[in-house]
Amino acid sequence: MRFTVLTLFPEFFAGPLSCAQMARAREAGLIDVALVNPRDFSNNRHQHVDDRPYGGGPGMVMQPEPLASALATVPEPGRRIVLTPSGAPLTQALARELAQENALTLVCGRYEGIDERLLESEGLEPVCVGQAVLNGGEAAALCLMEAVARLVPGFMGKEESGFDESFSAGLIEYPHYTRPEVYQSLEVPETLRSGSHARIAKWRREASLLRTLERRPELLQEAPLDGADYNFLRAVEKPAALGRSLFLCLLHHPVLDKAGKPGTVSLTNLDIHDMCRVSRTYELAGVLLATPLEDQRELGQRLLTHWTDGAGGRANPDRAQALRLGRMVQGLDEAIGWVTGQAGRAPKVVATCARTSYRPGRSRKERLIAFTPVPTVRGWLREDPVLLVLGTGHGLAPAVLERADAIVSPVRGFSAYNHLPVRAAAAILVDRLLGDAL
Ligand code: SAH
């Protein structure tokens, strides 16, 4: 593998490339690194390679010409990459892909970055390392080179050792232990000393799943998992506190009608069933179904009773477990009061809204909503009860949005069509708040 690195600081690489495995791989001819300094290609008297940014702002921008001239001299460029915080993340999958190449060219930025036209005209692939800004692309290029080089056949002692590592199977790796057997009164797990390959493999898989769940839950979305993995994850005890602090409130008044006027909407059987079932699945504390209409409350109560203590509940005990979470109330105040009684503390009231502005009547100066990100609300759940308020009809009336402590970021969808059923919105928001969150 031949790496060509374009850098204003070739000396940066001296140490890292001349020790440990990278040095050995170079000696063995497995990798080869050529350093090219774009400053040598500056046609400026003072060898300048940067200038002030158009549009103003601090810092300098690297000019395209010296970099383009330097790139033109690379005899075997292979895939050409620019290291930049705005690039695609360097992942194990990308490293594996790049390791298939015979050559790679890495362009390192400095200062505020590189003139965008160089990236465009040369068709450079932007790649980012981590989610923090570094002084220059050199440290990032080094990360990329190490990640790729160790996947080049022959780099590692045992050919397969790269396949068992973190990220290889979409998960982070299990923990490692060596001698001594007891360190600071911490013992090496018994299974690892058992000598049973099957037990060790199972232990490692589960440790890997658990670590991923705890530290990088988002990776689980993409990891190839089998039934045993799902069963294991399902059985992992999550602190009940999170779901136990979350209450749903479905308001049927005051909600907006088609014309944007506040009014009252009738109960929907499906909403009641599905919101209770979602709440049972995610172990929520309760679902408040609010309507000021007495006959509607009676109707709702009959429905709940039928599916809990009545014939429906007897025939479907699973359904009864879910519907037992439902409770009819008159309105938001009663819902807040009930939650306060249950939780021993007043809840944070978090409204939901599919629109980005409210007060639709005031077209001249529409009020844009300042949304609260889902992770912030998840953070609240660790401290306080949260009442997530959802609206029927065309959404919660401004009066409700105004009195809420926050309006959580909406489910965005993929098009201008903005008519997600309320029970679907509830399911999505609950998963965003609680799914895989430990
Ligand atoms: N103003 C830029 C940061 C410039 S940092 C921004 O906010 O995006 C200067 C140079 O360092 C960049 O051009 C890039 O080459 C490199 N760099 C900094 N952080 C990096 C990272 N996390 N991954 C890859 N390259 C990075």
Residues whose N, C-alpha, C, O or C-beta is under 5 A from the ligand:
A	BS01	SAH	L83 T84 P85 C108 G109 R110 Y111 E112 G113 I114 V127 C128 V129 G130 A132 V133 L134 N135 G136 G137 A140
